[in-house]
């Protein structure tokens, strides 16, 4: 069952892309405008749950692979066939219980409550329905090192969540090296639901690697998501100081606010800065027009493109201006001298609710959790927009893609021996039944239906009787970051008004029609991935170390040009060229 472009059509498309690139190089093509990136239950699976809204009935006949049409009419018919919904998922997946291994990163806060995810009632339901048992290989720290140790051992888990983040050269290199399985034929044969979800050409282009193969299965949302992370401040402090959060707009406003937090509220770390010196999503640097997020988990965080031309942010003059500002804030005591020990992912209530911090960057999901477990009495928080140079400006970088394809992904081991079971188990998450389970968990336990027939979390998740925050409770009893076809707004019913407004606030300064982010669908070729992996690791380490030195003053910003020269000598041009090739290929296909 093929519900997305065949290899024959894909080969033709790649040839056309190459031809277009050749013509453009010879002066026959027009320059392309830079597009906005397109990225990042019931107890019975066969009968609808009581009170559940009726889903649209699936088409009676599943789509079949068609011969290449001979005329436009046949082509239209084939296109209609390719978007036909698959038949209802057949459960159980196997008659006898089978076990598959599942490598993933478990949040330390979840590890405090669960010894294994097999104790999670939603995974227990999945096992009951599918007859597939998961052998969880969980890691809680040093994730990249432990992933590479697993790879070096040659003993791979069947499923590796976020594996492409940790494999040098990404998914395309992992497939080439025989670590990840190439999945095009697997999807054809065993994954009709995923095939159906990616049949839209815009989506399909985002899940392909640059060589036209598929090395990952991505989380797909039902609708594009607003930014889920961004700047958050102490609302109670703003109220005490007589400041309206909507008035915090420019860098000067940020500076004035942080200074008041330090002088009037005693904040010793008015800005909770992560160890990279740039918040995830390129907040704070976006107003300077550069990307410079150098964390190892982000392959493109420090790169950006302007009208199709790729640049490396940490060597740009505008980034020096950013560093001058951050060094000044550091010297003024607005940033903790221990900021290198902070995390920009696991920001706990203890980090930001004890009176030391007034501005931090985190998920809107966590806002109510921080309020519930605050150390300071009267603690409250509110989202503010990203800083801009001048009021009315829009930033062309931000934590937004406009896509239904998330960056969260899993890969299947190239040595997987029971691929049919593994593939079908993964595919269930993209069926209507699986989508509900992966989004909300177990009906009557973790979710119920409201008066309008919509699924909503129960108090076990949204108002936990043991005082657990929503995200912790979701991890313990449901699935918070599963790979599947998800209801992107599933947490809305648990949010306070401040969290519901956060996405709109963070969207308000993003120029969505002129984004400079590297499109998620722009991926390195196998050769470029190898070149990039060889050269960028040392550059990334050097850049990260020197960003910290410039901010703290351990290295004078008078030496910025020497720092740039060092990076150029390390051949950053070759790394930029790798991403330029990826962007060129992406643009040629549009």
HELIX and SHEET records of a PDB file:
HELIX    1   1 UNK A    7  UNK A   25  1                                  19    
HELIX    2   2 UNK A   72  UNK A   82  1                                  11    
HELIX    3   3 UNK A  108  UNK A  111  1                                   4    
HELIX    4   4 UNK A  117  UNK A  119  5                                   3    
HELIX    5   5 UNK A  121  UNK A  130  1                                  10    
HELIX    6   6 UNK A  143  UNK A  153  1                                  11    
HELIX    7   7 UNK A  163  UNK A  166  1                                   4    
HELIX    8   8 UNK A  170  UNK A  176  1                                   7    
HELIX    9   9 UNK A  184  UNK A  190  1                                   7    
HELIX   10  10 UNK A  192  UNK A  197  1                                   6    
HELIX   11  11 UNK A  201  UNK A  207  1                                   7    
HELIX   12  12 UNK A  235  UNK A  241  1                                   7    
HELIX   13  13 UNK A  245  UNK A  247  5                                   3    
HELIX   14  14 UNK A  251  UNK A  265  1                                  15    
HELIX   15  15 UNK A  286  UNK A  288  5                                   3    
HELIX   16  16 UNK A  313  UNK A  315  5                                   3    
HELIX   17  17 UNK A  317  UNK A  331  1                                  15    
HELIX   18  18 UNK A  339  UNK A  341  5                                   3    
HELIX   19  19 UNK A  349  UNK A  352  1                                   4    
HELIX   20  20 UNK A  364  UNK A  366  5                                   3    
HELIX   21  21 UNK A  367  UNK A  372  1                                   6    
HELIX   22  22 UNK A  419  UNK A  428  1                                  10    
HELIX   23  23 UNK A  432  UNK A  440  1                                   9    
HELIX   24  24 UNK A  459  UNK A  462  1                                   4    
HELIX   25  25 UNK A  470  UNK A  477  1                                   8    
HELIX   26  26 UNK A  492  UNK A  494  5                                   3    
HELIX   27  27 UNK A  497  UNK A  507  1                                  11    
HELIX   28  28 UNK A  526  UNK A  552  1                                  27    
HELIX   29  29 UNK A  557  UNK A  559  5                                   3    
HELIX   30  30 UNK A  560  UNK A  569  1                                  10    
HELIX   31  31 UNK A  572  UNK A  588  1                                  17    
SHEET    1   A 6 UNK A 132  UNK A 139  0                                        
SHEET    2   A 6 UNK A  98  UNK A 105  1                                        
SHEET    3   A 6 UNK A 159  UNK A 161  1                                        
SHEET    4   A 6 UNK A 405  UNK A 412 -1                                        
SHEET    5   A 6 UNK A 217  UNK A 221 -1                                        
SHEET    6   A 6 UNK A 485  UNK A 486  1                                        
SHEET    1   B 3 UNK A 359  UNK A 363  0                                        
SHEET    2   B 3 UNK A 229  UNK A 234 -1                                        
SHEET    3   B 3 UNK A 381  UNK A 383 -1                                        
SHEET    1   C 2 UNK A 303  UNK A 306  0                                        
SHEET    2   C 2 UNK A 309  UNK A 312 -1                                        
SHEET    1   D 2 UNK A 447  UNK A 449  0                                        
SHEET    2   D 2 UNK A 455  UNK A 457 -1                                        
END                                                                             
